[in-house]
């Protein structure tokens, strides 16, 4: 069984399409034999993905710091919950537990976590695919920003090709299947 870390909003967003895609992703994960690794919450898009995975017989593995459990947002029906001390430990464990990483739409926390995963992949901390699920064009500006990094010499074309910004699950599947591990960035 493979594991996919999903980073996404603790809210559902204003457009119903985000909730629909969270359900679609959860169904796709189970159909493609991916266990879910996620932040462990029962709210927002993360709760929707977890509920969908569980309803369809998949496994949902949460990683949550104690301060969030104390706020009573922990999903109580998941397969397993890893309790960690802080956000740094959460992010490290999620990376270690997963074989690929995907961001649904979300806020600054989602962006920070998937950006760290992209960065860590570039320096050899993991060999796995990083994906932005570009629901409703949500990550269009991110794609433009990565392209600008290439133009300005801060990101190689090879490293840019290892960052998937896809609007469909079919594109995501194709990217994962074709993914080849890149050599870590060498600084000159």
TACORCOR-V920579 format. One record per residue. N is the residue number from 1. PHI is phi in radians with two decimals (none if undefined). Layout:
n | phi
N | PHI
N | PHI
This chain:
n | phi
1 | none
2 | -1.68
3 | -2.24
4 | -2.05
5 | -1.45
6 | -2.03
7 | -1.86
8 | -2.88
9 | -1.19
10 | -1.47
11 | -2.16
12 | -1.72
13 | 1.41
14 | -1.54
15 | -1.80
16 | -1.02
17 | -1.04
18 | -1.18
19 | -1.18
20 | -1.09
21 | -1.24
22 | -1.11
23 | -1.17
24 | -1.05
25 | -1.10
26 | -1.01
27 | -1.12
28 | -1.08
29 | -1.05
30 | -1.12
31 | -1.06
32 | -1.77
33 | 1.07
34 | -1.84
35 | -1.37
36 | -1.60
37 | -1.98
38 | -2.67
39 | -1.19
40 | 1.54
41 | -1.48
42 | -1.86
43 | -2.02
44 | 1.06
45 | -1.12
46 | -1.14
47 | -1.17
48 | -1.15
49 | -1.05
50 | -1.07
51 | -1.04
52 | -1.12
53 | -1.03
54 | -1.15
55 | -1.05
56 | -1.75
57 | 1.54
58 | -1.52
59 | -1.89
60 | -2.15
61 | -1.99
62 | -1.70
63 | -2.32
64 | -2.43
65 | -1.27
66 | -0.98
67 | -1.13
68 | -1.41
69 | -1.09
70 | -1.11
71 | -1.48
72 | 1.10
73 | -1.92
74 | -1.23
75 | -1.33
76 | -1.54
77 | -1.80
78 | -1.45
79 | -1.11
80 | -2.67
81 | -2.21
82 | -1.74
83 | -1.73
84 | -2.14
85 | -1.32
86 | -2.71
87 | -1.14
88 | -1.07
89 | -1.14
90 | -1.06
91 | -1.08
92 | -1.07
93 | -1.15
94 | -1.08
95 | -1.11
96 | -1.16
97 | -1.38
98 | -1.86
99 | -1.80
100 | -2.76
101 | -2.33
102 | -2.41
103 | -1.91
104 | -1.45
105 | -0.98
106 | -3.01
107 | -1.70
108 | -1.00
109 | -1.13
110 | -1.07
111 | -1.09
112 | -1.12
113 | -1.19
114 | -1.23
115 | -1.14
116 | -1.12
117 | -1.10
118 | -1.05
119 | -1.08
120 | -1.12
121 | -1.12
122 | -1.12
123 | -1.77
124 | 1.56
125 | -1.33
126 | -2.76
127 | -1.89
128 | -1.94
129 | -1.18
130 | -2.10
131 | -2.32
132 | -1.85
133 | -1.45
134 | -1.44
135 | -1.18
136 | 1.02
137 | 1.25
138 | -0.99
139 | -1.81
140 | -0.99
141 | -1.17
142 | -1.14
143 | -1.05
144 | -1.10
145 | -1.17
146 | -1.07
147 | -1.10
148 | -1.11
149 | -1.03
150 | -1.15
151 | -1.01
152 | -1.53
153 | 1.46
154 | -1.81
155 | -2.58
156 | -1.32
157 | -1.06
158 | -1.10
159 | -1.15
160 | -1.10
161 | -1.20
162 | -1.58
163 | -1.92
164 | -1.66
165 | -2.12
166 | -2.15
167 | -1.65
168 | -2.36
169 | -1.19
170 | -1.12
171 | -1.08
172 | -1.10
173 | -1.05
174 | -1.07
175 | -1.09
176 | -1.08
177 | -1.13
178 | -1.59
179 | -1.11
180 | -2.15
181 | -1.13
182 | -1.57
183 | -1.24
184 | -1.02
185 | -1.01
186 | -1.92
187 | -1.64
188 | -2.09
